[in-house]
Amino acid sequence: MPESTPAPPKKKGGKLILIIALIALVGAGAAAGSYFFFARSGEPKTPKPPPQQVVDMGSIVVNLENADSGRYLRVGLSLVYPENPKLGEEIAANQQLLKDRLIDVLRRKKAGDIGDAAKADLLKRELLQEVNKYLHEGQVEQIYFTEFLVQ
């Protein structure tokens, strides 16, 4: 009779290696997912605003319209515009004209027209519109008051 050989013992190490590999794969996937989900990139989400230039128009003193009161306004102004060499040259070349237009708008005001913050914001918008009428190479985006005194 032929001799029967016992069946070779089953290896349990194969299943153990497979389980360890699956655990490592799941752990790596969880780590990668949490990194992309929670990590903040160094770049801001919103685009950066374009660079801007500021031109100081100096201080302007005008008598307010109501001649009886003897009141005046002293205001310092700066014009803010996007970086544009042609616009910068145009503003520099026409600075006296722009300042004249600003004075013309300001001297038509009464003390009550510029008394509080909301009215000062309206004045800024009016000055901005007046300045931009005389510019062809671009537009001034904002006007800053560097001083504002009503007396």
C-alpha angles and dihedrals in degrees: 000000000000115000114247117224118214116248114260113259115261116251114236093185092082093062091046092054090048092051092048091049091051092048091049091048093050091046092050091049092050091049093049092046094049091048093055093040100047104023117099117216119230091241120086117246093226120066116254115254114249116264115272136208126216125208118194110221092190128228122321124198119193136167111243117242098256098085094189094064098056089216124149140190125226113191134169115209137195125186118218120201137161115271103277120145094205092051091047090053091047092051091048092048093048099036094118092049091048091048090050090052091049091051091049092054094044097049091056090062128100123214089254091056093063104027103116139031096264091053091047089055090052089050090053091053091048091050091047092053091048094051094046091055088071099045123088104169095061143316136278106239102196143010119214123203107220091180132009122184130162116189 
